[in-house]
Amino acid sequence: MELMSASQTIAYNPDYDGPIISVRGLRNSFGEQVVHDNLDLDVRRGEIIGVVGGSGTGKSVLMRSIIGLQMPNEGEVEVFGQHILGKSDAETIEIRKRWGVLFQGGALFSTLTVAENVMVPIREFYPDMDREFRREVAKYKVCLSGLPPDAAPKYPSQLSGGMRKRAGIARALALDPELLFLDEPTAGLDPIGAAAFDNLTKELQQTLGLTVFLITHDLDTLHAICDRVAVLADQQVIAVGTIDELLALDHPWIQEYFNGPRGRMASSGKKMLG
Ligand SMILES: Nc1ncnc2c1ncn2[C@@H]1O[C@H](COP(=O)(O)OP(=O)(O)OP(=O)(O)O)[C@@H](O)[C@H]1O
């Protein structure tokens, strides 16, 4: 194994104030199946951007391309203003430290407690951190996720679905990220649990100044907390904007999605609350 020298690691530029994520000309295919072709997207600092699209339109593949788990056939991905495609883990370590990911279903290690799950990224990125301090950080993140302190020593199998999602958030927050990726965070939650999770996401965005890349099918979530919505269809991001801006577009999928019976209900629910 080769160690990177400091000069080979992509440096953190604290003065960068452009888009937090910039994707250009992305192409992803699996065999004959083209999932993305010439896809562009910018994510602005501090926003919650909802990413929607029919099943199989490539929302998760897009997220995986941005975080380096999927190597696209073509295109450029910049995160925090730095090109990351084709770079090794060692080269991107300073960038990866600055984001947290909640995968679909939580993806917790079932043989580790909640606190131990939170400690995994801390140990990976800060191997020299004192063990006691690591424990304290983990406990704090568990609280930040809205879990009671007694959840920390529990195993994922001892938690409800909603609590497991919160444990996943605690782990995603382990390294004090500036950017959070959430893949369908409210899927499988009851409406009350989903609304509570939306509130948590909004609170984290506001109190920690996070930028949030949020894949969802949940119309209530889009209305409740997203600043803008990106729509995936036809292998591209066909539109990005507020829901009102999207509604002004004459695209059949967008109209059906936001103006169909469920879309109208979510919209009227927001008006009643607002
Ligand atoms: N590793 C892979 N190998 C082959 N095909 C893949 C792979 N990953 C994703 N795909 C295919 O790419 C397409 C997009 O998948 P993706 O999971 O991104 O869709 P999605 O928009 O997130 O869908 P959903 O809303 O149902 O979660 C799907 O047809 C999927 O089968």
The ligand as a Tripos MOL2 file, in Angstrom:
@<TRIPOS>MOLECULE
LIG
   31    33     1     0     0
SMALL
NO_CHARGES

@<TRIPOS>ATOM
      1 N1        -24.6020   -1.9330  -10.1970 N.pl3     1 LIG1
      2 C1        -25.5410   -1.9750  -11.1300 C.ar      1 LIG1
      3 N2        -25.4930   -2.8810  -12.1380 N.ar      1 LIG1
      4 C2        -26.4300   -2.9150  -13.1060 C.ar      1 LIG1
      5 N3        -27.4860   -2.0780  -13.1540 N.ar      1 LIG1
      6 C3        -27.6030   -1.1640  -12.1820 C.ar      1 LIG1
      7 C4        -26.6460   -1.0620  -11.1170 C.ar      1 LIG1
      8 N4        -27.0100   -0.0490  -10.3010 N.ar      1 LIG1
      9 C5        -28.1520    0.4420  -10.8190 C.ar      1 LIG1
     10 N5        -28.5010   -0.2190  -11.9390 N.ar      1 LIG1
     11 C6        -29.6750    0.0620  -12.7620 C.3       1 LIG1
     12 O1        -29.7010    1.4490  -13.0230 O.3       1 LIG1
     13 C7        -31.0480    1.9430  -13.0220 C.3       1 LIG1
     14 C8        -31.1650    3.1120  -12.0520 C.3       1 LIG1
     15 O2        -31.0310    2.6100  -10.7310 O.3       1 LIG1
     16 P1        -31.2420    3.5280   -9.4680 P.3       1 LIG1
     17 O3        -31.1450    2.6410   -8.2720 O.co2     1 LIG1
     18 O4        -30.3410    4.6980   -9.5280 O.co2     1 LIG1
     19 O5        -32.7480    4.0430   -9.6700 O.3       1 LIG1
     20 P2        -33.5930    4.9810   -8.7460 P.3       1 LIG1
     21 O6        -34.0450    6.1340   -9.5720 O.co2     1 LIG1
     22 O7        -32.8350    5.3130   -7.4940 O.co2     1 LIG1
     23 O8        -34.8190    4.0180   -8.4440 O.3       1 LIG1
     24 P3        -35.7940    3.8670   -7.1720 P.3       1 LIG1
     25 O9        -36.6050    5.1200   -7.1210 O.co2     1 LIG1
     26 O10       -36.6290    2.6770   -7.5330 O.co2     1 LIG1
     27 O11       -34.9310    3.6450   -5.9570 O.co2     1 LIG1
     28 C9        -31.9280    0.7600  -12.6660 C.3       1 LIG1
     29 O12       -32.4850    0.2300  -13.8550 O.3       1 LIG1
     30 C10       -30.9700   -0.2310  -12.0440 C.3       1 LIG1
     31 O13       -31.3790   -1.5400  -12.2580 O.3       1 LIG1
@<TRIPOS>BOND
     1     1     2 1
     2     2     3 ar
     3     2     7 ar
     4     3     4 ar
     5     4     5 ar
     6     5     6 ar
     7     6     7 ar
     8     6    10 ar
     9     7     8 ar
    10     8     9 ar
    11     9    10 ar
    12    10    11 1
    13    11    12 1
    14    11    30 1
    15    12    13 1
    16    13    14 1
    17    13    28 1
    18    14    15 1
    19    15    16 1
    20    16    17 2
    21    16    18 1
    22    16    19 1
    23    19    20 1
    24    20    21 2
    25    20    22 1
    26    20    23 1
    27    23    24 1
    28    24    25 2
    29    24    26 1
    30    24    27 1
    31    28    29 1
    32    28    30 1
    33    30    31 1
@<TRIPOS>SUBSTRUCTURE
     1 LIG1         1 GROUP 0 **** ****
